[in-house]
């Protein structure tokens, strides 16, 4: 992907709770994700995967605990590095073109030379020839490409994917896997939620299983990668 304009960044979750009224979505989650790791979170629906990703993206505040960002050497980073988030719903504007979607978000984020940045990303995700097409004419896979381009606008050090392969045909899954490989090789830290083993999950360097909002298995502490992913589909 685009040449890095970021510093390698890790994430530390310390005793994270998230409550919605009397319901706990996360319970005492403590994890350290090293800079450049590609981590997959697995678990049944309602296990807390999306909530943890939203907290990492600073779209939701924990009810208790702290999230901090780490430099490549593991030291706490007092600044808030850029993070890109690709949600389960792509949340792109149907009545704007592909280019207009990216220009809108680039300007909202204060990106320098937004037109050039949008063009570069449209080329990277294979949509430059459709730059002037309305997004409502796009397939699910094409919308996903726009969502990924939007998440990369500000050269994020950390990128978060919530069920990124949902709705993609086999060709789309293969394209996403290659995109993920490029992001991983560029040194970005990647966190994503997935169901089951796939071409995408094979690129992960670590797997963590959540159940009822708690971490119950982690390949870093000896759990088996395949069993973590397959349990989520059981």
C-alpha positions as CSV (number, residue, x, y, z in Angstrom):
1,X,0.0,0.0,0.0
2,X,1.0,3.7,0.2
3,X,4.5,4.3,1.5
4,X,4.3,4.7,5.3
5,X,3.8,8.1,6.7
6,X,3.4,6.8,10.2
7,X,5.4,5.4,13.1
8,X,4.9,1.7,14.1
9,X,2.4,1.6,17.0
10,X,1.2,-1.0,19.4
11,X,-1.9,-1.0,21.7
12,X,-2.3,-1.8,25.4
13,X,-5.7,-2.6,26.9
14,X,-5.7,-2.5,30.7
15,X,-8.6,-4.0,32.6
16,X,-11.2,-2.8,30.1
17,X,-14.8,-3.0,31.1
18,X,-17.7,-1.9,29.0
19,X,-21.2,-1.8,30.3
20,X,-24.5,-1.0,28.6
21,X,-26.8,-0.5,31.6
22,X,-26.5,-3.7,33.6
23,X,-25.0,-5.7,30.7
24,X,-21.3,-6.2,30.4
25,X,-20.0,-6.3,26.8
26,X,-16.4,-6.5,28.0
27,X,-15.0,-7.7,31.3
28,X,-11.5,-6.9,32.6
29,X,-9.9,-7.3,29.2
30,X,-6.1,-6.8,29.4
31,X,-4.0,-7.3,26.2
32,X,-0.9,-5.9,24.7
33,X,-0.7,-5.8,20.9
34,X,2.8,-5.2,19.6
35,X,3.6,-2.8,16.8
36,X,3.1,-4.5,13.4
37,X,1.1,-7.5,14.7
38,X,-1.8,-8.7,12.7
39,X,-4.4,-10.0,15.2
40,X,-7.7,-11.7,14.6
41,X,-10.4,-11.6,17.3
42,X,-12.8,-14.6,17.2
43,X,-15.9,-15.4,19.1
44,X,-19.6,-15.9,18.8
45,X,-21.9,-12.9,18.1
46,X,-22.1,-10.9,21.3
47,X,-18.7,-11.9,22.6
48,X,-17.4,-8.3,22.6
49,X,-15.3,-8.2,19.4
50,X,-16.9,-5.2,17.8
51,X,-17.0,-3.3,21.2
52,X,-13.3,-3.8,21.7
53,X,-12.5,-2.6,18.1
54,X,-14.6,0.5,18.6
55,X,-12.8,1.3,21.9
56,X,-9.4,0.8,20.1
57,X,-10.7,3.2,17.4
58,X,-11.7,5.7,20.1
59,X,-15.3,5.6,18.9
60,X,-16.5,4.3,22.3
61,X,-15.2,5.0,25.8
62,X,-14.6,2.1,28.2
63,X,-16.6,2.1,31.4
64,X,-13.4,1.2,33.3
65,X,-9.8,0.7,32.4
66,X,-7.4,2.4,30.0
67,X,-6.3,2.1,26.4
68,X,-2.8,3.4,25.6
69,X,-0.7,3.4,22.4
70,X,2.9,2.1,22.3
71,X,5.9,3.1,20.2
72,X,7.7,0.5,18.2
73,X,10.1,0.0,21.2
74,X,7.1,-0.7,23.5
75,X,7.2,2.6,25.4
76,X,3.9,4.5,26.0
77,X,3.2,7.0,23.3
78,X,1.6,10.1,24.8
79,X,0.3,11.3,21.4
80,X,-2.8,9.8,19.8
81,X,-1.7,8.1,16.6
82,X,-4.0,7.9,13.6
83,X,-6.3,4.9,13.4
84,X,-8.4,3.7,10.5
85,X,-11.6,1.8,11.1
86,X,-13.6,-0.3,8.6
87,X,-16.9,-1.2,10.2
88,X,-19.2,-4.1,9.4
89,X,-21.4,-1.6,7.5
90,X,-19.3,0.3,5.0
91,X,-21.1,3.6,5.7
92,X,-20.3,5.3,2.4
93,X,-22.6,7.9,0.8
94,X,-24.6,6.4,-2.0
95,X,-25.4,9.6,-3.7
96,X,-21.8,10.7,-3.9
97,X,-19.2,9.3,-6.4
98,X,-16.3,7.2,-5.3
99,X,-14.0,10.2,-5.6
100,X,-16.5,12.6,-3.8
101,X,-16.7,10.2,-0.8
102,X,-12.9,10.3,-0.4
103,X,-12.6,14.0,-0.9
104,X,-15.3,14.7,1.7
105,X,-13.5,12.7,4.4
106,X,-10.1,13.9,3.3
107,X,-11.2,17.5,3.8
108,X,-12.9,16.7,7.1
109,X,-9.6,15.3,8.4
110,X,-7.5,18.1,7.1
111,X,-5.6,15.9,4.6
112,X,-3.0,17.8,2.6
113,X,-3.7,17.8,-1.2
114,X,-7.0,15.8,-0.8
115,X,-7.5,15.4,-4.6
116,X,-4.1,13.8,-5.0
117,X,-4.5,11.6,-2.0
118,X,-8.0,10.4,-3.2
119,X,-6.7,9.6,-6.6
120,X,-3.8,7.6,-5.2
121,X,-6.0,5.5,-3.0
122,X,-8.6,4.9,-5.7
123,X,-5.8,3.6,-7.9
124,X,-4.6,1.4,-5.0
125,X,-8.0,-0.2,-4.4
126,X,-8.6,-0.7,-8.2
127,X,-11.4,1.9,-8.6
128,X,-9.8,4.7,-10.4
129,X,-11.8,4.0,-13.6
130,X,-15.0,4.3,-11.5
131,X,-14.0,7.4,-9.7
132,X,-17.0,9.3,-11.2
133,X,-19.6,6.6,-10.6
134,X,-22.2,7.0,-7.9
135,X,-21.5,4.6,-5.0
136,X,-25.1,3.3,-5.2
137,X,-24.2,1.6,-8.4
138,X,-21.4,-0.4,-6.6
139,X,-21.4,-4.0,-5.4
140,X,-20.8,-4.9,-1.8
141,X,-17.1,-5.6,-2.6
142,X,-16.6,-2.3,-4.3
143,X,-18.2,-0.5,-1.4
144,X,-15.7,-2.3,0.9
145,X,-12.9,-1.0,-1.3
146,X,-14.1,2.5,-0.8
147,X,-14.4,2.0,2.9
148,X,-10.8,0.7,3.1
149,X,-9.5,3.7,1.0
150,X,-11.3,6.0,3.4
151,X,-9.7,4.4,6.4
152,X,-6.3,4.9,4.9
153,X,-6.7,8.5,4.1
154,X,-4.7,9.8,7.1
155,X,-1.9,7.1,6.8
156,X,-3.0,5.3,10.0
157,X,-0.5,3.4,12.1
158,X,-3.3,1.2,13.3
159,X,-6.1,-0.2,11.2
160,X,-9.2,-2.0,12.5
161,X,-11.5,-4.3,10.5
162,X,-14.9,-5.5,11.8
163,X,-15.9,-8.6,9.8
164,X,-14.2,-7.4,6.6
165,X,-15.0,-10.4,4.4
166,X,-18.7,-10.3,5.0
167,X,-20.6,-10.1,1.7
168,X,-17.6,-10.5,-0.5
169,X,-17.5,-13.0,-3.3
170,X,-14.4,-15.3,-3.7
171,X,-12.7,-12.8,-5.9
172,X,-13.4,-10.0,-3.4
173,X,-12.0,-12.1,-0.6
174,X,-8.8,-12.8,-2.5
175,X,-8.5,-9.1,-3.3
176,X,-9.0,-8.2,0.4
177,X,-6.4,-10.8,1.4
178,X,-3.8,-9.2,-0.9
179,X,-4.7,-5.8,0.4
180,X,-4.3,-7.0,4.0
181,X,-0.9,-8.6,3.1
182,X,0.3,-5.2,1.8
183,X,-0.9,-3.4,4.9
184,X,0.8,-6.0,7.2
185,X,4.0,-5.7,5.2
186,X,4.0,-1.9,5.4
187,X,4.3,-2.2,9.2
188,X,0.8,-1.3,10.2
189,X,-0.8,-2.8,13.3
190,X,-4.0,-4.6,12.3
191,X,-6.8,-5.8,14.5
192,X,-9.8,-7.6,12.9
193,X,-12.8,-9.7,13.9
194,X,-13.5,-12.8,11.8
195,X,-15.5,-16.0,11.8
196,X,-13.6,-19.2,11.0
197,X,-10.5,-20.0,9.1
198,X,-10.1,-18.4,5.6
199,X,-7.7,-16.9,3.1
200,X,-7.9,-13.7,5.2
201,X,-7.3,-15.4,8.6
202,X,-4.2,-17.2,7.3
203,X,-2.4,-13.8,7.2
204,X,-2.9,-13.2,10.9
205,X,0.1,-13.5,13.2
206,X,-2.0,-14.0,16.4
207,X,-5.5,-15.1,17.3
208,X,-7.5,-14.2,20.4
209,X,-10.9,-15.6,21.4
210,X,-13.5,-13.7,23.3
211,X,-16.4,-15.2,25.1
212,X,-19.0,-13.2,27.1
213,X,-16.7,-10.2,27.0
214,X,-13.6,-11.8,28.4
215,X,-10.4,-13.2,26.8
216,X,-10.5,-17.0,27.0
217,X,-7.7,-18.0,24.6
218,X,-4.7,-16.4,23.0
219,X,-2.1,-18.0,20.7
220,X,0.5,-15.9,22.4
221,X,0.0,-18.0,25.6
222,X,-0.1,-21.3,23.7
223,X,-3.6,-21.7,22.4
224,X,-4.0,-23.3,19.0
225,X,-4.8,-20.9,16.1
226,X,-7.2,-23.2,14.3
227,X,-9.2,-24.1,17.4
228,X,-9.7,-20.5,18.3
229,X,-11.1,-19.7,14.9
230,X,-13.2,-22.8,14.5
231,X,-14.7,-22.5,17.9
232,X,-16.2,-19.2,16.9
233,X,-18.1,-21.0,14.1
234,X,-19.3,-23.9,16.3
